[in-house]
């Protein structure tokens, strides 16, 4: 089963994604108010249109997956060096998350135009990042988070027998 989770709120490593520091929440604010709101956007390309359609209609998800695997996406890297590794944000325990954007415009707006990146097909990106969580279009609505088993499912690979199961 494909393990994927459309997020309604960003997870704990949000400062890694922000261009400016987040303000402290008011002392009496409820916990939900402290979570950053996801930013809506106008799609700039066919992949982003397919992503929004898949978010709104479950029957469109296979088409989005096929288009994602064949389209060029942008992986956030540690540096611009030719042998640079993807930037991985800590999550919980030993888990790490890599960031993939469906367009350079979304990456620039979220992380800044000077952010190192690598353009490659979605398939190549997921193959490279397969041992990590992968967050597609972090901070935007929609946003997709795949755990390592979800990455394998997205690629159409068998799920490893030691998989912990679906993300919650």
C-alpha positions in Angstrom: 0.0 0.0 0.0 1.3 3.4 -0.9 2.1 5.3 2.3 1.5 9.0 1.9 0.2 11.7 4.1 -1.1 15.0 2.9 -0.2 17.3 5.7 -2.4 20.0 7.1 0.4 21.4 9.3 4.2 21.4 9.1 6.1 19.2 11.5 8.7 20.1 14.1 11.6 21.1 11.9 9.8 24.2 10.5 12.6 26.7 11.3 14.8 24.9 8.7 12.2 25.9 6.0 11.4 29.4 7.0 13.2 32.4 5.5 12.6 34.5 8.6 12.4 33.4 12.3 9.0 32.6 13.6 7.5 34.8 16.2 6.8 33.3 19.6 3.2 32.3 20.1 1.1 34.2 22.6 1.2 32.7 26.1 -2.5 31.7 26.1 -2.8 30.6 22.4 -4.1 27.1 21.8 -1.6 24.6 20.4 -3.1 24.6 16.9 -2.5 28.3 16.6 1.2 27.8 17.2 1.5 25.7 14.0 2.4 27.5 10.8 -0.3 27.9 8.3 0.3 26.4 4.9 0.5 28.8 2.0 -1.8 28.4 -1.0 -0.3 29.1 -4.4 -1.3 29.4 -8.1 0.2 26.4 -10.0 3.0 27.4 -12.5 3.3 24.1 -14.4 1.5 20.9 -15.2 3.0 19.0 -12.3 1.7 21.6 -9.8 -1.8 21.4 -11.4 -1.7 17.6 -11.2 -0.6 17.9 -7.5 -3.5 20.2 -6.6 -5.9 17.9 -8.5 -4.6 14.9 -6.7 -5.1 16.7 -3.3 -8.6 17.6 -4.2 -9.6 14.3 -5.8 -8.2 10.9 -4.8 -8.8 9.4 -8.2 -6.2 11.8 -9.6 -3.4 10.6 -7.4 -2.1 7.9 -9.8 -1.8 10.5 -12.6 0.0 12.8 -10.2 2.4 10.0 -9.2 3.2 9.2 -12.9 3.7 12.8 -13.7 5.9 13.4 -10.7 8.2 10.5 -11.5 8.7 11.8 -15.1 8.9 15.6 -14.4 11.9 17.6 -13.3 11.8 18.5 -9.6 14.2 20.4 -7.4 15.9 18.8 -4.4 17.3 21.1 -1.7 21.1 20.4 -1.3 23.7 21.2 1.3 25.8 23.2 -1.1 26.3 24.0 -4.8 29.4 21.6 -4.9 29.1 18.9 -7.6 29.3 16.2 -5.0 26.9 17.9 -2.5 24.5 15.8 -0.5 20.8 16.6 0.0 20.0 18.8 2.9 18.3 16.6 5.6 16.3 18.2 8.4 16.1 16.3 11.7 12.7 14.9 12.7 12.3 12.6 15.6 14.9 10.1 16.7 17.2 9.2 13.8 14.6 10.2 11.1 15.6 12.8 8.6 13.6 14.6 6.0 14.6 15.8 2.5 12.8 18.6 0.7 11.7 18.4 -2.9 9.9 21.2 -4.8 7.7 21.0 -7.9 9.2 24.3 -9.3 12.1 26.6 -8.7 9.6 29.4 -7.9 8.1 27.5 -4.9 11.6 26.7 -3.7 12.8 30.3 -4.0 9.7 31.7 -2.2 10.0 29.2 0.7 13.8 28.9 1.2 15.3 31.8 -0.8 16.8 32.1 -4.2 20.3 31.3 -3.0 19.3 27.9 -1.7 21.4 25.2 -3.3 19.4 22.8 -5.4 19.6 19.9 -7.8 17.1 19.5 -10.7 16.4 15.9 -11.7 13.4 13.7 -12.4 11.1 12.9 -9.6 12.0 9.2 -10.0 15.8 10.0 -9.7 15.1 12.2 -6.7 13.1 9.6 -4.8 15.7 6.9 -5.7 18.4 9.1 -4.3 16.4 10.0 -1.1 14.8 6.6 -0.6 16.2 6.0 2.9 14.7 9.3 4.3 11.4 11.0 4.7 10.6 13.1 1.6 8.5 16.3 1.9 7.2 17.6 -1.4 6.4 21.4 -1.5 7.0 21.9 2.2 5.0 24.8 3.7 2.6 24.9 0.8 -1.0 23.6 0.4 -0.9 20.9 -0.7 2.2 19.4 0.8 3.0 15.7 0.7 5.2 13.7 3.1 6.4 10.2 2.3 8.1 8.0 4.8 10.8 5.6 3.5 8.2 2.8 2.8 6.0 5.4 1.2 8.9 6.5 -1.1 9.3 2.8 -2.1 5.5 2.6 -2.8 5.6 5.8 -4.8 8.3 4.3 -6.9 6.4 1.1 -7.3 8.9 -1.0 -5.3 7.9 -3.7 -2.8 7.7 -2.4 0.7 10.5 -3.9 2.9 9.2 -6.5 5.4 10.6 -4.5 8.4 8.4 -1.5 7.5 6.7 0.1 10.5 3.5 0.6 8.6 1.7 3.7 7.4 2.6 7.2 8.6 0.2 8.7 11.0 
